[in-house]
């Protein structure tokens, strides 16, 4: 009987350990992401062929727009699960969560007090100094964004 109780206590202890490990991972990710970030780099496969077809004026305008977007971007995530995004030409705000496995960032834009569509981005890297995410564009190609902490 004592062996059975000891085995049950042991199994319960292991299960409790895993629950705390999973919960602490989620909290750690929330702590890591909760800050103001700026766009360092954006990779959009398929853009190279489009850019190659541009004349010099269009290419210059495109380069200027991308440079401005990178310079003016800000992504703010709070520990309470809210975000604001400002890309210079587009703004958004809403709520977010990180999936239990820490591999996805799920956002829901809020507009005029109403929840919008849920979007999921893959988390490739999330550290105190770098946040790399990936998401499919409308054509199905992966777009990768690299964010670094903003220096205010």
Buried (B, 14 or more C-beta within 10 A) or exposed (E): EEEEEEEEEEEEEEEEEEEEEEEEBBEEBBEBBBBBBBBBEBEBEEBEEEBEEEEEEEEEEBEEEBEEBBEEBBBBBBEEBBBBBBBBEEEBBBBBBBBEEBEBBEBBBBEEEEEEEEBEBBBBEBEEEBBBBEBEEEEEEEBBBBBBBBEE
